[in-house]
Amino acid sequence: MVHDGQSGARVVLLTGGAGFVGSHTAIELLERGDSVVVVDNCVNAVKGGDDKPVALQRVEELTGKTVKYHEASMLDCEALDNVFKQYKVDVVIHFAALKSVGESVDQPLRYYGNNITGTLNLLQAMSTAGVKRLVFSSSATVYGTPQYLPIDESHPTGQGITNPYGQTKFMCEQIMMDLARADPEWRVVLLRYFNPVGAHPSGRIGEDPRGIPNNLMPTIAQVAVERRPNLYVYGNDFETVDGTGVRDYVHVVDLARGHVAALSKLWSKESTGTLIYNLGTGQGISVLQMIEAFSRACGKKLAYKITSRRKGDVGTVVATCELAKKELGWVAERSLEDMCVDTWRWQSNNPNGFSI
Ligand SMILES: NC(=O)c1ccc[n+]([C@@H]2O[C@H](COP(=O)([O-])OP(=O)(O)OC[C@H]3O[C@@H](n4cnc5c(N)ncnc54)[C@H](O)[C@@H]3O)[C@@H](O)[C@H]2O)c1
């Protein structure tokens, strides 16, 4: 058995670590001195020359450190067991999931199979290996339609979730909470992300969605580099500052640092069972405000078309992140301008993302 942690350092397994949030988190962990092992099947990542995902090659280039990479699916139990046999893993951050809301409506079995079965397989492999510290990538989507604003962690979950993707996040949370209740040795942190955007300030890694982007920021960025022709704004008749949808956007580097803060919490005395934190800025930004801010960042006026609301969209979703501040000592520090400038640097340097 190999234990490749330095003294005081941890061996952190990132499932889905070749993705957008995972690769940024890998940088923060490596810079802190942790060892990083990634399991990813590249269903949403681009492979480089030596079959290592390009994002991870760039993480190595930026940090001067090595990422141990295993190409494997969360659906392959034997491969997962082997990873736990090969490394003395201290803690797992579980990013691996399919994440397209629209696709999940069309392909529910694929989404439930990948996200739920993949999670069950991971938890089983962790149990077998005796690794019982876990951070999970959850989402504001578990809150369904907000019953009050800003949303805190005690807001009801599981009601009014309109798509299978959101259901998988809710169900995975339930599974993890049941596990932590059944076995008090488990320490679980559920991080409910609001809207991650931005990119590493180097411009070397960032968000690279396959096909037509789902979310606003990558759509704006692809329109700005003229990779995509049209920018649609879905609905301008919500009860918001300018009628367009308001969301709580958080810079991916801040989000990545939230994971580092959560890991430290898993070793603190007061950490028992399941802890839950929202990660956002607590500030609402409308679609038009985002387009305006991005136009300033890229120095171009971006044309957009107003069209009708999408089914299930709500006017405003904003978090309060006071609990993360109090218990993790974490606050989002990066501004809307940082989010736009960093996204633009990434997208303009890499108009086709990680693909050459
Ligand atoms: N980006 C967002 O807007 C957002 C918001 C809330 C929650 N989340 C959650 O955060 C996590 C990370 O999101 P992201 O934006 O980095 O997504 P991403 O698609 O960039 O990264 C996910 C990674 O998981 C891998 N993966 C998927 N299924 C796998 C499987 N069966 N086996 C191995 N690897 C697999 C993909 O190849 C990809 O590299 C996901 O769980 C997502 O649901 C994301």
The ligand as an SDF file (V2000), in Angstrom:
LIG
                    3D

 44 48  0  0  0  0  0  0  0  0999 V2000
  -21.4040   23.8120  -12.1070 N   0  0  0  0  0  0  0  0  0  0  0  0
  -22.5900   24.0070  -11.5440 C   0  0  0  0  0  0  0  0  0  0  0  0
  -23.3480   24.8710  -11.9580 O   0  0  0  0  0  0  0  0  0  0  0  0
  -23.0170   23.1750  -10.3430 C   0  0  0  0  0  0  0  0  0  0  0  0
  -23.9920   23.6750   -9.4690 C   0  0  0  0  0  0  0  0  0  0  0  0
  -24.3760   22.8920   -8.3780 C   0  0  0  0  0  0  0  0  0  0  0  0
  -23.8090   21.6460   -8.1870 C   0  0  0  0  0  0  0  0  0  0  0  0
  -22.8780   21.1860   -9.0660 N   0  0  0  0  0  0  0  0  0  0  0  0
  -22.3170   19.8500   -8.8570 C   0  0  0  0  0  0  0  0  0  0  0  0
  -20.9200   19.9600   -8.6720 O   0  0  0  0  0  0  0  0  0  0  0  0
  -20.2570   18.8200   -9.2170 C   0  0  0  0  0  0  0  0  0  0  0  0
  -19.1810   19.2790  -10.1540 C   0  0  0  0  0  0  0  0  0  0  0  0
  -19.7710   20.0800  -11.1640 O   0  0  0  0  0  0  0  0  0  0  0  0
  -18.9180   20.6380  -12.3690 P   0  0  0  0  0  0  0  0  0  0  0  0
  -19.5470   21.9060  -12.8050 O   0  0  0  0  0  0  0  0  0  0  0  0
  -17.4760   20.6210  -12.0390 O   0  0  0  0  0  0  0  0  0  0  0  0
  -19.2670   19.5260  -13.4570 O   0  0  0  0  0  0  0  0  0  0  0  0
  -18.3100   18.8570  -14.5560 P   0  0  0  0  0  0  0  0  0  0  0  0
  -19.2010   18.1200  -15.4970 O   0  0  0  0  0  0  0  0  0  0  0  0
  -17.3680   19.8590  -15.1020 O   0  0  0  0  0  0  0  0  0  0  0  0
  -17.4770   17.8200  -13.6700 O   0  0  0  0  0  0  0  0  0  0  0  0
  -17.9830   16.5630  -13.3090 C   0  0  0  0  0  0  0  0  0  0  0  0
  -16.9250   15.5230  -13.6520 C   0  0  0  0  0  0  0  0  0  0  0  0
  -17.4490   14.2530  -13.2710 O   0  0  0  0  0  0  0  0  0  0  0  0
  -17.0960   13.3100  -14.2760 C   0  0  0  0  0  0  0  0  0  0  0  0
  -18.0540   12.2050  -14.1980 N   0  0  0  0  0  0  0  0  0  0  0  0
  -19.3930   12.2200  -14.4100 C   0  0  0  0  0  0  0  0  0  0  0  0
  -19.9110   10.9880  -14.2270 N   0  0  0  0  0  0  0  0  0  0  0  0
  -18.8740   10.1700  -13.8820 C   0  0  0  0  0  0  0  0  0  0  0  0
  -18.7640    8.7810  -13.5790 C   0  0  0  0  0  0  0  0  0  0  0  0
  -19.8040    7.9540  -13.6190 N   0  0  0  0  0  0  0  0  0  0  0  0
  -17.5430    8.2990  -13.2660 N   0  0  0  0  0  0  0  0  0  0  0  0
  -16.4530    9.0860  -13.2270 C   0  0  0  0  0  0  0  0  0  0  0  0
  -16.5020   10.4240  -13.5050 N   0  0  0  0  0  0  0  0  0  0  0  0
  -17.7010   10.9470  -13.8420 C   0  0  0  0  0  0  0  0  0  0  0  0
  -17.1240   14.0850  -15.5800 C   0  0  0  0  0  0  0  0  0  0  0  0
  -16.3130   13.5130  -16.5920 O   0  0  0  0  0  0  0  0  0  0  0  0
  -16.5960   15.4580  -15.1410 C   0  0  0  0  0  0  0  0  0  0  0  0
  -15.2020   15.5530  -15.3340 O   0  0  0  0  0  0  0  0  0  0  0  0
  -21.3460   17.9570   -9.8570 C   0  0  0  0  0  0  0  0  0  0  0  0
  -21.7290   16.9670   -8.9370 O   0  0  0  0  0  0  0  0  0  0  0  0
  -22.4710   18.9410  -10.0720 C   0  0  0  0  0  0  0  0  0  0  0  0
  -23.7220   18.3060  -10.0810 O   0  0  0  0  0  0  0  0  0  0  0  0
  -22.4620   21.9280  -10.1190 C   0  0  0  0  0  0  0  0  0  0  0  0
  1  2  1  0
  2  3  2  0
  2  4  1  0
  4  5  1  0
  4 44  2  0
  5  6  2  0
  6  7  1  0
  7  8  2  0
  8  9  1  0
  8 44  1  0
  9 10  1  0
  9 42  1  0
 10 11  1  0
 11 12  1  0
 11 40  1  0
 12 13  1  0
 13 14  1  0
 14 15  2  0
 14 16  1  0
 14 17  1  0
 17 18  1  0
 18 19  2  0
 18 20  1  0
 18 21  1  0
 21 22  1  0
 22 23  1  0
 23 24  1  0
 23 38  1  0
 24 25  1  0
 25 26  1  0
 25 36  1  0
 26 27  1  0
 26 35  1  0
 27 28  2  0
 28 29  1  0
 29 30  1  0
 29 35  2  0
 30 31  1  0
 30 32  2  0
 32 33  1  0
 33 34  2  0
 34 35  1  0
 36 37  1  0
 36 38  1  0
 38 39  1  0
 40 41  1  0
 40 42  1  0
 42 43  1  0
M  CHG  2   8   1  16  -1
M  END
$$$$
